[in-house]
Structure formats: C-alpha cells, structure tokens
Amino acid sequence: MVRNEGTVDRIVRVVLGVALVAAWAFGWLTGTLAVVLGVVGIVLIGTGAVGFCPLYRMLGMSTCPVPAKR
C-alpha cells in the first residue's frame, strides 16, 4: 500500500475518529446512528494510523506532498 494521506489529513482523521468512538462509547449518541458513527470512527482511526485510504485510491486522490524531483 502506497501512503496517500498527508500529515494534517491523518491527524484530523484520528482526532475525529476518537471523538466519534468516544461519543458512541459514552452513550452520548444512541440508536442506529450511534453504531454507524462508531464504526466510521473506527475506520477513520485505522486509516489515519496507517496513512492509507482505500477511497482515496479508488478516486485517484492523495493528500501526501509530492516528493521533490532530483
């Protein structure tokens, strides 16, 4: 897997993911929406941790800085 997330993107994903999982775990959200947002939070934490987003890959996107040519 080639990394396709930049540093800021990864930080935002992890912070948002932790917030969603916390809201789900502490019961601030209830019902089906809570479960869906909890799963989305887990996915955000995972993709932020590894630096690869499959959706970015399918869309041909990347937030990684382009390496300088030598």
C-alpha positions as CSV (number, residue, x, y, z in Angstrom):
1,M,0.0,0.0,0.0
2,V,1.4,3.4,-1.0
3,R,0.7,6.1,1.5
4,N,-1.9,8.6,0.2
5,E,-2.7,10.7,3.3
6,G,-0.7,13.7,4.4
7,T,0.2,14.5,8.0
8,V,-2.7,17.0,8.6
9,D,-5.2,14.6,7.0
10,R,-4.0,11.8,9.3
11,I,-4.2,14.0,12.4
12,V,-7.7,15.2,11.5
13,R,-8.9,11.6,10.9
14,V,-7.6,10.3,14.2
15,V,-9.0,13.2,16.2
16,L,-12.4,12.9,14.6
17,G,-12.4,9.2,14.9
18,V,-11.6,9.3,18.6
19,A,-14.3,11.8,19.1
20,L,-16.9,9.6,17.3
21,V,-15.9,6.5,19.1
22,A,-15.9,8.3,22.5
23,A,-19.4,9.7,21.7
24,W,-20.6,6.2,21.0
25,A,-18.8,4.5,23.9
26,F,-20.0,7.1,26.5
27,G,-23.6,6.9,25.2
28,W,-23.8,10.5,24.0
29,L,-25.3,9.1,20.8
30,T,-27.9,6.4,20.8
31,G,-29.6,4.1,18.3
32,T,-28.5,3.0,14.9
33,L,-26.8,6.3,14.2
34,A,-24.5,5.8,17.1
35,V,-23.4,2.4,15.8
36,V,-22.8,3.7,12.3
37,L,-20.8,6.7,13.6
38,G,-18.9,4.5,16.0
39,V,-17.9,2.2,13.0
40,V,-17.0,5.3,10.9
41,G,-14.8,6.5,13.8
42,I,-13.0,3.2,14.0
43,V,-12.4,3.3,10.2
44,L,-11.1,6.9,10.5
45,I,-8.7,5.9,13.3
46,G,-7.4,2.9,11.3
47,T,-6.9,4.8,8.0
48,G,-5.2,7.7,9.9
49,A,-2.9,5.3,11.7
50,V,-1.7,3.5,8.5
51,G,-1.8,6.6,6.2
52,F,-3.7,4.8,3.5
53,C,-7.3,5.4,2.5
54,P,-8.9,2.9,0.0
55,L,-11.5,5.5,-1.1
56,Y,-8.7,8.0,-2.0
57,R,-7.1,5.2,-4.0
58,M,-10.4,4.5,-5.9
59,L,-10.9,8.2,-6.6
60,G,-7.2,8.7,-7.6
61,M,-6.7,11.2,-4.8
62,S,-3.8,11.9,-2.5
63,T,-3.1,14.5,0.2
64,C,0.6,13.5,0.5
65,P,3.0,16.1,-0.6
66,V,4.6,15.4,-3.9
67,P,8.3,14.4,-3.4
68,A,10.8,16.8,-4.9
69,K,12.4,15.7,-8.1
70,R,16.2,15.3,-8.0
